[in-house]
């Protein structure tokens, strides 16, 4: 079941390797994984590891800011990190969310970041109070 869930996550959206992120963000090509991995360490974006390769969520990059991590992504990670690992976050972002009227957080992150942050807070409250 876990294998199927992970496969569904990988097939569900725009997952990018560090090199692809570097290319989109026009970062150094000498060591393309350096900046995406730095962002990951700083909690600005997360990555799921599959087959020894880190994949970053394209929906977490702000196209209007040169494909840098969206500010809302860092806030959501900060909120969810206490209760979820990177795969747990990936599942959360791709799941229909009742707090968001049945929409997926990944689909609203760019257009309604504050609502997604509120949904993440709701998720954590449910876990700690439920």
C-alpha positions in Angstrom: 0.0 0.0 0.0 2.9 2.4 0.8 4.5 1.6 -2.5 1.2 2.5 -4.3 0.8 5.7 -2.3 4.4 6.8 -3.2 3.9 5.9 -6.8 0.7 8.0 -6.9 2.6 10.9 -5.4 5.3 10.7 -8.0 2.8 10.5 -10.8 0.6 13.2 -9.4 2.5 16.3 -10.1 5.5 18.2 -11.2 8.4 16.7 -9.3 11.8 18.0 -10.4 15.4 16.9 -9.8 17.8 19.3 -8.3 19.3 19.8 -11.8 15.9 20.6 -13.2 15.3 23.1 -10.4 18.7 24.7 -11.1 17.9 25.0 -14.8 14.5 26.6 -14.2 15.9 29.0 -11.6 19.0 29.7 -13.8 21.4 28.6 -11.1 25.0 27.5 -11.5 25.3 24.5 -13.8 28.7 23.5 -12.2 27.0 22.1 -9.1 23.3 22.2 -9.9 22.2 20.4 -6.7 23.9 22.8 -4.4 21.3 25.6 -4.2 18.2 23.3 -4.1 19.8 21.3 -1.4 20.7 24.4 0.5 17.0 25.5 0.3 16.0 22.1 1.6 18.3 22.3 4.5 17.0 25.8 5.3 13.4 24.5 5.3 12.4 26.6 2.3 11.3 23.6 0.3 11.2 19.8 0.8 12.2 16.9 -1.3 11.1 13.3 -1.5 13.7 10.7 -2.1 13.0 7.9 -4.6 15.6 5.5 -5.9 18.4 7.6 -4.3 17.3 10.8 -6.1 15.7 13.8 -4.5 12.7 15.2 -6.2 11.5 18.7 -5.4 7.8 19.8 -5.8 7.5 22.2 -8.7 4.4 23.6 -7.1 6.6 24.9 -4.3 8.5 27.1 -6.6 7.4 30.7 -7.3 7.4 31.3 -11.0 7.1 35.1 -10.4 10.3 35.0 -8.3 12.6 33.3 -10.7 11.5 29.8 -9.6 12.7 30.3 -6.0 10.8 28.5 -3.2 7.6 30.3 -2.4 7.4 32.0 0.9 4.3 30.1 1.8 6.0 26.8 1.2 8.5 27.5 4.0 5.7 28.4 6.4 3.8 25.2 5.6 6.9 23.1 6.0 7.6 24.8 9.4 4.1 23.9 10.5 3.9 20.3 9.2 7.5 19.3 10.0 6.7 18.5 13.6 4.3 15.7 12.5 5.2 14.7 8.9 8.3 13.7 7.1 8.8 14.7 3.4 6.6 11.9 2.1 3.9 12.8 4.6 4.1 16.4 3.3 3.9 15.2 -0.3 0.8 13.2 0.6 -0.8 16.1 2.4 -0.1 18.5 -0.5 -1.7 16.2 -3.1 -4.7 15.1 -1.0 -8.2 16.7 -1.2 -8.5 18.9 1.9 -11.8 19.6 3.5 -10.5 22.8 5.0 -9.9 24.0 1.4 -13.3 23.0 0.2 -12.1 19.7 -1.2 -9.2 21.2 -3.2 -5.6 20.0 -3.0 -3.1 22.3 -1.2 -0.6 22.0 -4.1 -3.2 23.5 -6.4 -3.8 26.5 -4.2 -0.3 27.2 -2.9 0.5 29.9 -5.6 -3.0 31.5 -5.8 -4.2 31.3 -2.2 -1.1 30.8 0.0 -2.7 32.1 3.2 -5.5 29.5 2.9 -3.0 26.7 2.5 -1.0 27.9 5.5 -4.3 27.9 7.5 -5.1 24.4 6.3 -1.6 23.3 7.5 -2.3 24.8 10.9 -5.7 23.0 11.0 -4.0 19.7 10.1 -1.5 20.1 13.0 -4.3 21.0 15.4 -6.3 18.0 14.5 -3.4 15.7 15.1 -2.6 17.3 18.5 -6.2 17.5 19.7 -7.7 14.4 17.9 
